């Protein structure tokens, strides 16, 4: 998501929205399509911010356009709309004053756009308050991570991917973070030792930063792509995710796909404890 935010900063910040088309039936659901269009049209985009998996485009009248990509949403910035056919499942198009378009493509339609005037002093929507700290924005030192996990009896991976606990960690990254920290993803949160929390804190920062540097992972399922539609290259560096049966790069034993509760995770059972 940080990759997408950086792309928005480069392409749409400073531009004015000249028109909005909404064709998806589910993409705009917190308000009517008419309301989204009328709140957005004519506004200049002042900044691109992010909290966890939510994107926030700050508008010149203090409103915010919030976008959540969910499972399959993808934002495309198209500089010459006349030359680029509309992709299937394009649900929203925002036309900008430089002739370009910001298009939202979302085959599974879980993604969402809405414009709100209910914002905090930092300019972000009030609904973002219920999100946990975002490691890339706020850092996640061991004490903060311990505080966020305290009292959770759930499995570590379940907590790491819970946006109310820590914002911005997806399924894939949770597995990579646990591997790097040498901690099993199905460990109970309230059973982690201080040293394990220190390793998880370091791993979280390292994995998320590497992912941003590699422009996000490009998986067919998650459709993480940058705004130009280019696939990222982080997938080449996954240590465990989707690598069941391949040797662990740390100990050489095969990576496992483990199940706990209703979840699954990839990990190395021989060197993650
Ligand atoms: Zn191993």
Boltz pocket constraint, residues with backbone or C-beta under 6 A from the ligand:
constraints:
  - pocket:
      binder: B
      contacts: [[A, 248], [A, 249], [A, 250], [A, 251], [A, 252], [A, 253], [A, 268], [A, 269], [A, 270], [A, 271], [A, 272]]
      max_distance: 6.0
